[in-house]
Amino acid sequence: MSDLFGGLGGLMKGLSGFMPQDDPDVALMVAGSEVSNLQKQETELYAQIGKQALAEGRAQFPELQKKLLLVQENLSAAQAKLQSVQVDKEKKDCARRTEEEARLCLDCNNMNPEGVKFCQECGAKLGAQKCAGCGASLSPGTRFCGECGAKQEG
C-alpha cells in the first residue's frame, strides 16, 4: 500500500504535532502515516533480501528472475533513450543559442529579427566574426586571430 497522503506522509506527521491530539482525524492521519512508513521499510528490506539472494546464487525463483532480466534490459534501453534525448536537447539548445547570438548586436544588445546582417538599432554588423585565414570565431574588435595569428581587417 502506498503512502495514504500522496507522498506527504512525512510532512503530515510533522504537522500533526500542531493539531489537537484527541481529534480522531489526527489520530487516523498519524496511524496511516506510520503504517505507510513501515510498509516502505518492509518493501526496501524485501528488495535487499532478494538482491543478496541473487548475488549469492541462492534464489529459487526462475520466473521472477526472467522477469527481472527483462526489466533490466528494458531499463537499459530506456536509459540509452534518455541519454539520446538529452544529447538531442543539448544540440537543439546549442543551435538555438547560436541563432540568438547571431541576431544579438554585440554593440547595443538589441535582438534583431532573423535574416538581417546589420543591427536595426545601431547599424553594427551582426554575427560572430570569423578569421579570414582559418575560420576561427573571433571576439568583436580582434586585430589578430588567436588561432593562426592572421591580421584581421577593420
MDTraj code that builds the backbone (N, CA, C; nanometers):
import mdtraj as md
import numpy as np

residues = "MET SER ASP LEU PHE GLY GLY LEU GLY GLY LEU MET LYS GLY LEU SER GLY PHE MET PRO GLN ASP ASP PRO ASP VAL ALA LEU MET VAL ALA GLY SER GLU VAL SER ASN LEU GLN LYS GLN GLU THR GLU LEU TYR ALA GLN ILE GLY LYS GLN ALA LEU ALA GLU GLY ARG ALA GLN PHE PRO GLU LEU GLN LYS LYS LEU LEU LEU VAL GLN GLU ASN LEU SER ALA ALA GLN ALA LYS LEU GLN SER VAL GLN VAL ASP LYS GLU LYS LYS ASP CYS ALA ARG ARG THR GLU GLU GLU ALA ARG LEU CYS LEU ASP CYS ASN ASN MET ASN PRO GLU GLY VAL LYS PHE CYS GLN GLU CYS GLY ALA LYS LEU GLY ALA GLN LYS CYS ALA GLY CYS GLY ALA SER LEU SER PRO GLY THR ARG PHE CYS GLY GLU CYS GLY ALA LYS GLN GLU GLY".split()
xyz = np.array([
    [0.0860, -0.1185, 0.0000],
    [0.0000, 0.0000, 0.0000],
    [0.0895, 0.1232, 0.0000],
    [0.0572, 0.2199, -0.0815],
    [0.1402, 0.3395, -0.0893],
    [0.1001, 0.4381, 0.0193],
    [0.1766, 0.5445, 0.0263],
    [0.1515, 0.6493, 0.1259],
    [0.0079, 0.6993, 0.1120],
    [-0.0663, 0.6939, 0.2192],
    [-0.2074, 0.7330, 0.2174],
    [-0.2274, 0.8798, 0.1842],
    [-0.1220, 0.9588, 0.1960],
    [-0.1361, 1.1028, 0.1777],
    [-0.0602, 1.1514, 0.0556],
    [-0.0458, 1.0636, -0.0473],
    [0.0135, 1.1044, -0.1732],
    [0.1575, 1.1509, -0.1611],
    [0.2389, 1.0860, -0.0783],
    [0.3774, 1.1245, -0.0630],
    [0.3998, 1.2311, 0.0414],
    [0.2953, 1.2738, 0.1049],
    [0.3075, 1.3803, 0.2045],
    [0.3016, 1.3275, 0.3470],
    [0.3183, 1.1960, 0.3634],
    [0.3066, 1.1354, 0.4963],
    [0.4022, 1.1955, 0.5971],
    [0.5284, 1.2141, 0.5577],
    [0.6264, 1.2723, 0.6490],
    [0.5898, 1.4138, 0.6881],
    [0.5437, 1.4907, 0.5912],
    [0.5017, 1.6280, 0.6193],
    [0.3806, 1.6284, 0.7113],
    [0.2855, 1.5409, 0.6825],
    [0.1646, 1.5339, 0.7645],
    [0.1997, 1.4920, 0.9070],
    [0.2948, 1.3976, 0.9197],
    [0.3343, 1.3533, 1.0530],
    [0.3951, 1.4695, 1.1307],
    [0.4781, 1.5493, 1.0626],
    [0.5383, 1.6653, 1.1270],
    [0.4352, 1.7687, 1.1671],
    [0.3357, 1.7868, 1.0832],
    [0.2305, 1.8849, 1.1123],
    [0.1347, 1.8367, 1.2207],
    [0.1300, 1.7045, 1.2414],
    [0.0346, 1.6518, 1.3388],
    [0.0648, 1.7006, 1.4799],
    [0.1889, 1.7409, 1.5063],
    [0.2237, 1.7937, 1.6377],
    [0.1534, 1.9243, 1.6675],
    [0.1086, 1.9942, 1.5643],
    [0.0400, 2.1224, 1.5815],
    [-0.1121, 2.1059, 1.5894],
    [-0.1588, 1.9832, 1.5678],
    [-0.3030, 1.9580, 1.5655],
    [-0.3468, 1.8977, 1.6987],
    [-0.4739, 1.9116, 1.7329],
    [-0.5248, 1.8540, 1.8586],
    [-0.5075, 1.7014, 1.8582],
    [-0.4397, 1.6496, 1.9610],
    [-0.4069, 1.5072, 1.9658],
    [-0.5270, 1.4184, 1.9957],
    [-0.6337, 1.4768, 2.0482],
    [-0.7518, 1.3955, 2.0779],
    [-0.8488, 1.3913, 1.9595],
    [-0.8158, 1.4560, 1.8508],
    [-0.9003, 1.4574, 1.7313],
    [-0.8847, 1.3232, 1.6593],
    [-0.9957, 1.2532, 1.6312],
    [-0.9869, 1.1227, 1.5641],
    [-0.9233, 1.1315, 1.4251],
    [-0.9436, 1.2437, 1.3555],
    [-0.8838, 1.2584, 1.2230],
    [-0.7315, 1.2667, 1.2325],
    [-0.6813, 1.3353, 1.3348],
    [-0.5366, 1.3452, 1.3560],
    [-0.4807, 1.2074, 1.3898],
    [-0.5497, 1.1344, 1.4788],
    [-0.5047, 1.0003, 1.5156],
    [-0.5026, 0.9089, 1.3932],
    [-0.6044, 0.9211, 1.3074],
    [-0.6112, 0.8414, 1.1849],
    [-0.4950, 0.8762, 1.0921],
    [-0.4671, 1.0051, 1.0798],
    [-0.3587, 1.0509, 0.9933],
    [-0.2244, 0.9992, 1.0453],
    [-0.1997, 1.0082, 1.1746],
    [-0.0731, 0.9631, 1.2336],
    [-0.0579, 0.8125, 1.2158],
    [-0.1647, 0.7369, 1.2439],
    [-0.1593, 0.5914, 1.2300],
    [-0.1365, 0.5521, 1.0839],
    [-0.2047, 0.6184, 0.9920],
    [-0.1875, 0.5903, 0.8491],
    [-0.0461, 0.6196, 0.8034],
    [0.0101, 0.7274, 0.8518],
    [0.1465, 0.7636, 0.8170],
    [0.2451, 0.6595, 0.8686],
    [0.2222, 0.6121, 0.9908],
    [0.3102, 0.5109, 1.0489],
    [0.3030, 0.3811, 0.9689],
    [0.1811, 0.3390, 0.9320],
    [0.1641, 0.2174, 0.8522],
    [0.2372, 0.2328, 0.7182],
    [0.2198, 0.3447, 0.6544],
    [0.2835, 0.3703, 0.5260],
    [0.4354, 0.3648, 0.5375],
    [0.4876, 0.4247, 0.6424],
    [0.6316, 0.4266, 0.6657],
    [0.6854, 0.2852, 0.6856],
    [0.6150, 0.2062, 0.7644],
    [0.6586, 0.0690, 0.7910],
    [0.6484, -0.0177, 0.6649],
    [0.5453, 0.0051, 0.5836],
    [0.5326, -0.0700, 0.4590],
    [0.6489, -0.0379, 0.3641],
    [0.6889, 0.0858, 0.3612],
    [0.8030, 0.1256, 0.2783],
    [0.9292, 0.0551, 0.3269],
    [0.9510, 0.0520, 0.4590],
    [1.0678, -0.0158, 0.5149],
    [1.0650, -0.1652, 0.4811],
    [0.9453, -0.2249, 0.4896],
    [0.9308, -0.3670, 0.4581],
    [0.9679, -0.3939, 0.3127],
    [0.9190, -0.3127, 0.2221],
    [0.9483, -0.3287, 0.0794],
    [1.0979, -0.3151, 0.0524],
    [1.1613, -0.2177, 0.1165],
    [1.3060, -0.1989, 0.0994],
    [1.3835, -0.3195, 0.1507],
    [1.3395, -0.3778, 0.2626],
    [1.4072, -0.4962, 0.3160],
    [1.3887, -0.6171, 0.2248],
    [1.2680, -0.6352, 0.1696],
    [1.2457, -0.7434, 0.0738],
    [1.3392, -0.7274, -0.0463],
    [1.3552, -0.6064, -0.0935],
    [1.4443, -0.5810, -0.2068],
    [1.5885, -0.6165, -0.1709],
    [1.6323, -0.5790, -0.0519],
    [1.7687, -0.6115, -0.0095],
    [1.7892, -0.7633, 0.0015],
    [1.6899, -0.8325, 0.0569],
    [1.6977, -0.9790, 0.0695],
    [1.7072, -1.0421, -0.0693],
    [1.6237, -0.9977, -0.1597],
    [1.6246, -1.0522, -0.2959],
    [1.7561, -1.0276, -0.3670],
    [1.8100, -0.9070, -0.3552],
    [1.9386, -0.8762, -0.4192],
    [2.0493, -0.9634, -0.3621],
    [2.0492, -0.9807, -0.2308],
    [2.1521, -1.0618, -0.1674],
    [2.1386, -1.2080, -0.2104],
    [2.0164, -1.2595, -0.2159],
    [1.9949, -1.3988, -0.2572],
    [2.0410, -1.4191, -0.4017],
    [2.0130, -1.3248, -0.4895],
    [2.0577, -1.3355, -0.6289],
    [2.2095, -1.3312, -0.6372],
    [2.2699, -1.2405, -0.5622],
    [2.4150, -1.2261, -0.5656],
    [2.4844, -1.3524, -0.5164],
    [2.4250, -1.4205, -0.4209],
    [2.4841, -1.5421, -0.3643],
    [2.4406, -1.6680, -0.4392],
    [2.3561, -1.6525, -0.5410],
    [2.3107, -1.7666, -0.6191],
    [2.2137, -1.8568, -0.5457],
    [2.1451, -1.8032, -0.4453],
    [2.0518, -1.8833, -0.3663],
    [1.9066, -1.8618, -0.4065],
    [1.8827, -1.7806, -0.5050],
    [1.7444, -1.7515, -0.5450],
    [1.6850, -1.8739, -0.6147],
    [1.5648, -1.9095, -0.5794],
    [1.4980, -2.0274, -0.6322],
    [1.3697, -1.9900, -0.7071],
    [1.3732, -1.8774, -0.7769],
    [1.2521, -1.8284, -0.8421],
    [1.2816, -1.7966, -0.9882],
    [1.2905, -1.8988, -1.0741],
    [1.3290, -1.8754, -1.2138],
    [1.2334, -1.7818, -1.2886],
    [1.1046, -1.7893, -1.2611],
    [1.0081, -1.6999, -1.3285],
    [1.0360, -1.5539, -1.2939],
    [1.0577, -1.5284, -1.1651],
    [1.0864, -1.3917, -1.1228],
    [1.2213, -1.3443, -1.1751],
    [1.3187, -1.4352, -1.1829],
    [1.4493, -1.3992, -1.2352],
    [1.4393, -1.3607, -1.3836],
    [1.3561, -1.4332, -1.4584],
    [1.3345, -1.3989, -1.6003],
    [1.2708, -1.2613, -1.6124],
    [1.1719, -1.2345, -1.5273],
    [1.1072, -1.1029, -1.5290],
    [1.2065, -0.9927, -1.4924],
    [1.2908, -1.0217, -1.3937],
    [1.3919, -0.9243, -1.3522],
    [1.4877, -0.8941, -1.4669],
    [1.5338, -0.9973, -1.5375],
    [1.6239, -0.9757, -1.6509],
    [1.5564, -0.8931, -1.7592],
    [1.4294, -0.9187, -1.7851],
    [1.3559, -0.8412, -1.8842],
    [1.3434, -0.6958, -1.8420],
    [1.3131, -0.6732, -1.7149],
    [1.3036, -0.5359, -1.6635],
    [1.4388, -0.4672, -1.6745],
    [1.5458, -0.5394, -1.6419],
    [1.6793, -0.4799, -1.6505],
    [1.7151, -0.4441, -1.7953],
    [1.6781, -0.5296, -1.8904],
    [1.7018, -0.4993, -2.0325],
    [1.6222, -0.3763, -2.0743],
    [1.4961, -0.3708, -2.0338],
    [1.4122, -0.2558, -2.0669],
    [1.4655, -0.1284, -2.0016],
    [1.5140, -0.1413, -1.8787],
    [1.5718, -0.0265, -1.8095],
    [1.6946, 0.0247, -1.8835],
    [1.7785, -0.0671, -1.9271],
    [1.8983, -0.0291, -2.0012],
    [1.8608, 0.0439, -2.1306],
    [1.7608, -0.0069, -2.2010],
    [1.7153, 0.0581, -2.3244],
    [1.6555, 0.1955, -2.2954],
    [1.5788, 0.2056, -2.1872],
    [1.5187, 0.3346, -2.1502],
    [1.6258, 0.4353, -2.1114],
    [1.7303, 0.3895, -2.0426],
    [1.8396, 0.4796, -2.0049],
    [1.9142, 0.5282, -2.1286],
    [1.9352, 0.4393, -2.2264],
    [2.0010, 0.4788, -2.3517],
    [1.9153, 0.5806, -2.4264],
    [1.7843, 0.5577, -2.4271],
    [1.6937, 0.6519, -2.4929],
    [1.6973, 0.7879, -2.4226],
    [1.6975, 0.7859, -2.2895],
    [1.7053, 0.9101, -2.2127],
    [1.8325, 0.9857, -2.2468],
    [1.9443, 0.9155, -2.2527],
    [2.0718, 0.9794, -2.2856],
    [2.0664, 1.0381, -2.4259],
    [2.0077, 0.9659, -2.5201],
    [1.9961, 1.0142, -2.6572],
    [1.9096, 1.1399, -2.6643],
    [1.7990, 1.1392, -2.5904],
    [1.7103, 1.2554, -2.5874],
    [1.7818, 1.3753, -2.5247],
    [1.8619, 1.3505, -2.4199],
    [1.9365, 1.4585, -2.3566],
    [2.0379, 1.5185, -2.4528],
    [2.1082, 1.4322, -2.5301],
    [2.2053, 1.4801, -2.6276],
    [2.1345, 1.5627, -2.7353],
    [2.0201, 1.5133, -2.7839],
    [1.9437, 1.5878, -2.8849],
    [1.8998, 1.7237, -2.8311],
    [1.8544, 1.7258, -2.7063],
    [1.8111, 1.8527, -2.6461],
    [1.9284, 1.9497, -2.6364],
    [2.0439, 1.8998, -2.5940],
    [2.1622, 1.9854, -2.5836],
    [2.2000, 2.0431, -2.7200],
    [2.1919, 1.9595, -2.8245],
    [2.2233, 2.0071, -2.9601],
    [2.1254, 2.1156, -3.0029],
    [1.9967, 2.0931, -2.9774],
    [1.8959, 2.1927, -3.0158],
    [1.9137, 2.3213, -2.9356],
    [1.9435, 2.3078, -2.8065],
    [1.9668, 2.4270, -2.7240],
    [2.0881, 2.5045, -2.7744],
    [2.1926, 2.4321, -2.8115],
    [2.3137, 2.4972, -2.8629],
    [2.2836, 2.5684, -2.9946],
    [2.2081, 2.5036, -3.0825],
    [2.1720, 2.5661, -3.2103],
    [2.0865, 2.6906, -3.1879],
    [1.9945, 2.6829, -3.0911],
    [1.9093, 2.7976, -3.0600],
    [1.9933, 2.9132, -3.0065],
    [2.0869, 2.8819, -2.9158],
    [2.1738, 2.9871, -2.8614],
    [2.2597, 3.0501, -2.9711],
    [2.3123, 2.9663, -3.0592],
    [2.3947, 3.0160, -3.1702],
    [2.3124, 3.1076, -3.2594],
    [2.1884, 3.0683, -3.2867],
    [2.0992, 3.1502, -3.3705],
    [2.0690, 3.2828, -3.3019],
    [2.0450, 3.2774, -3.1712],
    [2.0179, 3.4005, -3.0967],
    [2.1410, 3.4901, -3.0919],
    [2.2580, 3.4295, -3.0746],
    [2.3820, 3.5076, -3.0717],
    [2.4047, 3.5785, -3.2045],
    [2.3671, 3.5138, -3.3138],
    [2.3842, 3.5741, -3.4461],
    [2.2907, 3.6934, -3.4642],
    [2.1795, 3.6951, -3.3926],
    [2.0831, 3.8057, -3.4036],
    [2.1078, 3.9169, -3.3022],
    [2.1849, 3.8874, -3.1969],
    [2.2091, 3.9854, -3.0908],
    [2.3234, 4.0777, -3.1304],
    [2.2981, 4.2062, -3.1241],
    [2.4017, 4.3047, -3.1545],
    [2.4968, 4.3135, -3.0355],
    [2.6256, 4.2944, -3.0625],
    [2.7249, 4.2994, -2.9558],
    [2.7553, 4.4427, -2.9134],
    [2.7172, 4.5410, -2.9967],
    [2.7426, 4.6807, -2.9628],
    [2.6333, 4.7389, -2.8725],
    [2.5063, 4.7105, -2.9049],
    [2.3971, 4.7744, -2.8289],
    [2.3030, 4.6745, -2.7609],
    [2.3286, 4.5444, -2.7761],
    [2.2472, 4.4374, -2.7160],
    [2.1049, 4.4301, -2.7695],
    [2.0786, 4.4841, -2.8859],
    [1.9471, 4.4745, -2.9476],
    [1.9307, 4.3364, -3.0099],
    [1.8152, 4.2729, -2.9864],
    [1.7858, 4.1441, -3.0501],
    [1.7151, 4.1746, -3.1817],
    [1.7797, 4.1389, -3.2909],
    [1.7302, 4.1679, -3.4244],
    [1.6519, 4.0499, -3.4800],
    [1.5642, 4.0751, -3.5779],
    [1.4904, 3.9643, -3.6402],
    [1.5840, 3.8774, -3.7238],
    [1.5386, 3.7568, -3.7549],
    [1.6177, 3.6656, -3.8372],
    [1.6421, 3.7254, -3.9755],
    [1.7574, 3.6938, -4.0318],
    [1.7862, 3.7298, -4.1699],
    [1.8544, 3.8644, -4.1902],
    [1.8603, 3.9489, -4.0877],
    [1.9265, 4.0783, -4.1073],
    [2.0756, 4.0628, -4.0791],
    [2.1568, 4.1414, -4.1526],
    [2.3017, 4.1320, -4.1381],
    [2.3581, 4.2471, -4.0559],
    [2.2782, 4.3520, -4.0409],
    [2.3220, 4.4682, -3.9638],
    [2.2152, 4.5016, -3.8601],
    [2.2588, 4.5481, -3.7450],
    [2.1676, 4.5808, -3.6358],
    [2.0703, 4.6895, -3.6790],
    [1.9437, 4.6673, -3.6520],
    [1.8412, 4.7652, -3.6875],
    [1.8374, 4.8810, -3.5887],
    [1.9096, 4.8686, -3.4784],
    [1.9125, 4.9747, -3.3780],
    [2.0326, 5.0674, -3.3975],
    [2.1538, 5.0091, -3.4192],
    [2.2740, 5.0925, -3.4271],
    [2.3511, 5.0777, -3.5570],
    [2.3158, 4.9798, -3.6411],
    [2.3825, 4.9633, -3.7704],
    [2.5069, 4.8767, -3.7680],
    [2.5452, 4.8230, -3.6526],
    [2.6659, 4.7401, -3.6445],
    [2.6438, 4.6079, -3.7169],
    [2.7526, 4.5507, -3.7702],
    [2.7457, 4.4207, -3.8380],
    [2.7139, 4.3133, -3.7343],
    [2.6205, 4.2249, -3.7681],
    [2.5780, 4.1176, -3.6771],
    [2.6562, 3.9897, -3.7023],
    [2.6510, 3.9012, -3.6055],
    [2.7110, 3.7689, -3.6182],
    [2.8525, 3.7675, -3.5661],
    [2.8961, 3.6489, -3.5305],
    [3.0315, 3.6329, -3.4801],
    [3.1299, 3.6575, -3.5928],
    [3.2370, 3.7243, -3.5609],
    [3.3414, 3.7494, -3.6588],
    [3.4189, 3.6196, -3.6795],
    [3.4581, 3.5920, -3.8026],
    [3.5366, 3.4732, -3.8354],
    [3.6700, 3.5174, -3.8927],
    [3.7742, 3.4420, -3.8593],
    [3.9068, 3.4700, -3.9134],
    [3.9076, 3.4374, -4.0613],
    [3.9601, 3.5300, -4.1404],
    [3.9688, 3.5079, -4.2850],
    [4.0682, 3.3968, -4.3165],
    [4.1672, 3.3767, -4.2289],
    [4.2700, 3.2771, -4.2548],
    [4.2292, 3.1352, -4.2195],
    [4.1735, 3.1170, -4.0980],
    [4.1456, 2.9795, -4.0529],
    [3.9980, 2.9541, -4.0201],
    [3.9161, 3.0586, -4.0147],
    [3.7737, 3.0417, -3.9870],
    [3.7368, 3.0366, -3.8404],
    [3.8343, 3.0582, -3.7516],
    [3.8061, 3.0548, -3.6076],
    [3.7151, 3.1712, -3.5693],
    [3.6324, 3.1517, -3.4656],
    [3.5457, 3.2589, -3.4157],
    [3.6306, 3.3627, -3.3447],
    [3.5991, 3.4893, -3.3675],
    [3.6748, 3.5994, -3.3078],
    [3.5819, 3.6900, -3.2293],
    [3.6348, 3.7484, -3.1251],
    [3.5603, 3.8485, -3.0493],
    [3.5582, 3.9781, -3.1289],
    [3.4544, 4.0616, -3.1090],
    [3.4496, 4.1887, -3.1806],
    [3.5728, 4.2736, -3.1485],
    [3.6266, 4.3381, -3.2506],
    [3.7413, 4.4262, -3.2324],
    [3.8749, 4.3547, -3.2309],
    [3.8777, 4.2241, -3.2548],
    [4.0028, 4.1489, -3.2555],
    [4.0858, 4.1899, -3.3761],
    [4.2129, 4.2219, -3.3513],
    [4.3008, 4.2647, -3.4605],
    [4.3816, 4.1489, -3.5168],
    [4.4109, 4.0470, -3.4335],
    [4.4869, 3.9308, -3.4789],
    [4.4172, 3.8043, -3.4280],
    [4.4128, 3.7016, -3.5126],
    [4.3496, 3.5744, -3.4764],
    [4.4329, 3.5037, -3.3709],
    [4.3666, 3.4540, -3.2673],
    [4.4342, 3.3795, -3.1614],
    [4.4698, 3.2380, -3.2026],
    [4.4136, 3.1877, -3.3113],
    [4.4409, 3.0522, -3.3587],
    [4.5577, 3.0475, -3.4559],
    [4.5538, 3.1390, -3.5546],
    [4.6567, 3.1323, -3.6594],
    [4.7439, 3.2577, -3.6663],
    [4.7058, 3.3626, -3.5939],
    [4.7848, 3.4861, -3.5907],
    [4.7611, 3.5812, -3.7064],
    [4.6671, 3.5482, -3.7929],
    [4.6426, 3.6330, -3.9101],
    [4.5854, 3.7681, -3.8677],
    [4.6330, 3.8735, -3.9343],
    [4.5818, 4.0083, -3.9070],
    [4.4410, 4.0178, -3.9645],
    [4.3516, 4.0776, -3.8864],
    [4.2116, 4.0911, -3.9279],
    [4.1871, 4.2299, -3.9821],
    [4.1080, 4.2371, -4.0872],
    [4.0768, 4.3657, -4.1499],
    [3.9663, 4.4356, -4.0713],
    [3.9795, 4.5655, -4.0589],
    [3.8869, 4.6573, -3.9973],
    [3.7670, 4.5979, -3.9442],
])
top = md.Topology()
chain = top.add_chain()
for i, resn in enumerate(residues, 1):
    res = top.add_residue(resn, chain, resSeq=i)
    for name in ("N", "CA", "C"):
        top.add_atom(name, md.element.get_by_symbol(name[0]), res)
traj = md.Trajectory(xyz[None], top)
